[in-house]
Amino acid sequence: MGTPPLPIGARIRSVRERTGRTQAAVAGPCGIAVDYLSQIERGIKTPSLPVLQALAAELGVPVAALLGETPARPAAPACSMDVDVAQALMGYGLPRSTAPTMPAALRERVEAAWRIWQNSPRRYTDAAGILPQLIADTEHTVRTHRAAADPAARREVLRAAADLYFLLRSYCRRTGRVDLSLMVADRGLRAAEDADDPIRIAAAQWNLGHVLLADGDYDGAEHVTEHAIEQLTGLPHPEGTAMAGALDLVAVVADARRRRPWQARHRLQTAALPRARRSGEGNTMWTVFGPTNVGLHGVSIDMESGDVAEALRAADRIDTSCLPSRERHFTFLLEVARCYDLRREDPAVLVHLLDLEDLAPEDLARSPLARDIITGLRRRVRPTYRRQVEGLAERLDLTG
């Protein structure tokens, strides 16, 4: 038999003591007497819903944790560096009475997180070290600015929150949490709408489109992006143009994955490419949109349609040195490796895999496609390259 759940009062006391706070330190900000909190913790009194909500907010946990519907703070698996990010997103945050972060400081921290995510070779480790606290600080600051007297400060906080949620959409999807990816994509859209920021609203819909692509809902991704492009009509160049082009590319991917390469190429040439030429190379809302990214999508279309020779010819013509994102560079090189893998050109496959390991070892270790390529390579590789292939597989823990 399992251990019976603790009563509400005992759970409140457990959470409070774990955070090292006295009854007086918690009762005051919640607007209740210390004696009343003491009676709640001893099971003499049952808190009303408003009091329970106030206690949960002050203790930095979801109400459900105090009701016994979820663990007060579930133990993290020792092998997972992502669990703290998930817990932060599920409502484990800062006490309500904590001072909020200043908008400028919050903006600086969010942009620093984006630089890590797009450029660090060990971005998962680096991001996991800063995201839980940044999530807690951001959501707490949004709550405290909800009724702020300064509308400009409130808007800046909401913009920073939207930008953080955009990053988290990518982080959650790449760590296999499509459920959380959808949740943060929705939070990003709400923050952008509350900030009344058209470019960020479009970016939120771009992020939602990527969640739908990852979930296999290609029709939904196309619908979201086409609606977003319509809303961008009339916005100033170049940000509006670049954002519309980035949305075009989501629809291009949807076409390619529905096995409609002709439609994907047509959309790429008639919609995305003209916008890329007008906007130039850039990174509007971290979308990495520009002529180079359009060219990379052309390679993807050829690869997914089975025209591997044309994909490799197109890849040879692309200079990726101007890309502002290590992640996008990684994806491109992995697709090239896949093209060589389909042609069974094992030396070229191995060279690209080793380049990818040098570029972004954590991305390589987490990529299902990379793991499939390496597994197949191990089965068929000639003795000349076996030592290098086995060494790579061992470093990625694929030898079991």
N, C-alpha and C positions, 0 to 999 in steps of 0.2 A: 504494500500500500504506500502511496505517496504521502509526503508531508502535507497536512492540511494548511490551507492558506491563512496567513496572518489576518487578524481583524484590521479594519481601517486605521484605528488609532495606533496600533502597533506598527503598521506600515509607515505612518507619518513619523512616528518616533524613530524608526529605523533609518529612514531617509535623512531626517534632520541630524541624527547623531553621526551618520556616515560623513556628512558634510561639515561636521565640527561646529555646528551652530547651536546656541542656547535657545531655550524656549522664548526668552525675551526678544532675541534677535529676529525670530521668525514671527512671533505674535504681533509685534508693533507694526511692521509694514503691512500686515494682513488686516489691521484694524480690529483685532480682538484682544481680550485680556489674556495675560500669561496664565492665570488660573483656569480660564476657559480652555486654552490649548492643553494644559495639563490634564484636565478632565477628559478631553477628547482622546489624548494618547493613552489614558488609563482605561478607556472604554466606558466611562461614566456618561459621557455625552456623545451624541452622533452629530457630526457637522452637517449643516445645510449645504446644498449644492453651491451657492455663492461662496461660502467659507471654504469648501473643498477646492473650488477652482482657484481661490486666492492662495491657499496653501500650496497647491501644485505649482502655480506660477512663481511663488516666492522660493520654493525648493528647487525649481528648475527641472521638473519632471512632468510627464503627461498625467492628466487626471486618472487615466486608466491604470497607471502604476500604483496609485494610492487605493484604487478599488480592488486591486488584485487581479485585474484582467491581463496584465503583462507583468513581467518581473520588474522590480524597482530599478534595477540596473543589471541587465543580463550579462553574465560573464562572457568575455570575448574569447573566441578560439585563439589559442596561442599562435596559430599559423596565419591568422588573418590580420592584415594591416588596414583593412577597409571598414571593419566593424564600427569603429568610433565615428566615422563619417555617417554611416547608416543610423546610428543611435542619435547623433546630433540632429539629423533630418527628421527623426521620429518624435522629437519634442523634448529631448533632454537638453536643457539649456541653462541660462543664468538666472539667478534670483531676480525677481521683478524689481527689487530696490537697487540693483546694480546700476551705476552710472552708465549711460549710453556712450558709444564711441562717437567722436566728432565726425561729421560728414566727410571732411577732407581726409582725415586719417583712414576712414573706412574705404574711401575711393582708392587711396594709395595701396592699401592692403589687398583689395580685390584685383587691382591691376598687377600687383606683384605676383599674386596667385596665377593669373593668366600667363604671365611671362614664364613662370615655372612650367605650367601645363603645356605650353606650346614649344618650349625650348630646352627643357632639362632632359638629359639622356636617362635620368632616373626619376621621371616625373611622378610615378605612382608613389614611391617612397617619400619624395619631397612634398608632394601635395597632401598625402595622408598625415604628414606631420603638422600641417598648418590649417587644414580645412575644418576639423571639428570645432576649434576655437573660433575660427572666422565665421562659421555658420551660426554658432551661438551668439557671437557679438552682433552679427548682422541682423538676425531675427529679433534680438532684444532691442536693437536700435530702431528697427522698423516699428516695433510695438510702442516704444516710448515717443516716437514722432508722429504717431497716428493722429493725434489731436494737437500737433505742434502749432504754436502761434506764428511761426515763420514758415510760410508755404514753400519758399525757395529751398530751405534746409530739408524739409520733408521730401521734396521732389528729388533732391540730390541723393538722399538716403535710399529712396525707392529705385533710382537708377542704378546705384551700386548693388542693391539687392538683386535686381534683374540680371545684372552682369554676372554676379556670383552664381545664380541659378543656371545661367547658360553654361558656365563651366561645369557645374555639377551634373548637368544633363549628359555631357560627354564623359565625365568621370564615372558616373553610375552605369552608363551603357558599356563602357570599356571594362568595367569590373563585373559585368554579368548581372547587374541589377536593373533589368528593363522596367520593373515595377516602380522602383524609385526614380528612374530616368523620366518616366511619364509624370510622376508626381512633381519633380522639380521643374520640368518643362511647363507644367500648368502654373506653378508658383511664379515662374519667370514671366509668363504672360500676364498674370494678375498684377505683378509689380510694375510691369511696363505700362499696362493700362491705367493703373492708379497714378503713375507719373505723367500720364498723357504725353508719351514720347513716341511718335510714329515710327521712327527708325527702330527703337527697341521693341515695339510691338511686332514689327516685321521680323526682327531677329528672333523673337520668341516663337513666332510661327515657323521660322526656319528650323529652330531647335525641335519643335513639335514634329515637323516633317521628318527629321532624322530619327526620332523615336518611332514613328510609324513605319519608316523603312526597316528599322531593326526588328520590328514586330511582324514584318511581312505584309503590312497593310499598305500596299502600293497605291491603290485607288485613293485611300484616305490621305496619303502623303501628297499626291497630286492635287487633290481638292483643296487642302490647306494652303499649299503654296500658290496655287492660282488665285485663290481668294486674297491672299496677302499681297500679291503683285498688283491686283486691282486697287487695293487700298493705298498703294504707294504712288499711284498716278498723280503727277503734279508736284511731288516732293522735289526739293532742289537737288541738282547735280553737285558733287558726284556721289554723295552717300546714298541717296535714293536709288540712283542707277546701279550702284554696286550691290545694294541689298536686293534689288529686284533680280539682278544677275545671279546672286547666290541662291535665291529661291528657284530660279530657272534650273539650276544644277540639281536641286533635289528632285524636281520633276523629271529631269534627264535620267537620273539613277532609277527612278520608279519605272520609266519606260524600258530601260535596259533590263531590269530584273523581271519585268513581265514578258521578256523575250520579244520586244518590239524595237530592235536596233535601228531600223529605218526611221521610226518616229523619234527615237532618242537623238539620232544624228541630225535630223531636221530641226529639232528644238535647239540643239546645241549651236548649229550654224546660223539659224535665223533669229534667235532670241538671246542666248547667253553670250555668244561671241561679239555681236555688235555692242552689247552693254559693256563687255569687258574692254573693248577698244575705246569706248568713251570714258570709262572710269579709270582705266590704267591699272597697274599692279597696286594692290593695297591689302588691307586687313580690316575692312569695316566690320565692326562688331565681331571680330575674331573669326570671320568667315574665310579669310585667305582668298578672296575673290579677285580675279584678274585674268589676263590672257593665258598665263601659265597654267592656272588651275583649270581653265576651260580645256586646254590641251591635254591635261592629265585625265580629264573625264572622257576625252576622245579615246585615249588608250584603254580606259576601263570598258567603254562600249565595245571596242574591238575584241578585248579579252573575253568578256562575258558572252559575246555572240560566237566565239570560237575562231575568229579570224586572228590567230596568234601571230602570224607572220606580219600582218599589217600593224598590229599592236606594237610589235618590237620595232618596226620601221618608224612608227610615230614616236615611240619613246626615245629613239636615238636623236630625234630632232629637237627634243625639249631640254632646255637649260633650267634646272631647278635651283640654281644658286641664289636666285632672288626670292625664293619662298621664305616668308617670315615664320614658318611653322615647321619644326622638326617632325611633328606628327604627320603632316601632309607629305613631307619628303619620305618618311617611313612607308606610308601607304603606297606611294608610287613605286618605290623600290621593291616592295613585297609583291605588287602586281607584276612587275617585270620578272621577278623570280618565279612567279607562278606561270608566266608565259614560257620560260625556259623549261620549267618542270613539265608542262604539257608536251613539249617537244623532246623530252628526255635528254636534254643537253646538261648532263649532271655537273660538269665542271663550272658552267655558267651559273647553275643553281647554287652551287656551294659558294662561289665567289660572292654572289649577291646576299646570301644568308649571313656570311661572315661580315659583310659590310653593314648589314642590318643590325647585327649584334653589336658592332662598334658604335653605330648611330644611336640605337635606343634598345639596350638589352632587355629592359623590363617590358617594353612593347612586344618584342620578339617572343619572350617567354609567355606572354598572355594571349598571343594571337592564335585562335584556332586554326586559321589558314596556314600560318607558319608551322605549327605543330604537325599538321597533316602533311605538308611538303617534306618536312624532316623525317617523319615516319616512313613515307614512301621512299625517300632517298636511302634510308638505312637498309631497306629490303633489297634494293637493286644496285647499289653503288659498287663500282669496281674496286679491287684491292688498293689501287693507287691512291684513292681518296678516302678509304674507309676510316683511317685513323682520325682524320680531320672531322669527318661526319660524326663519328662516335664521340669525339671530344665535345662537339657542339651539342649533341643530344644529352650528354652527361651534364653539361653546364645548365641545360634547360630542364633537367630532371625528366628526361624522356626515355631512360634506359630500362625502366621497370617492365 
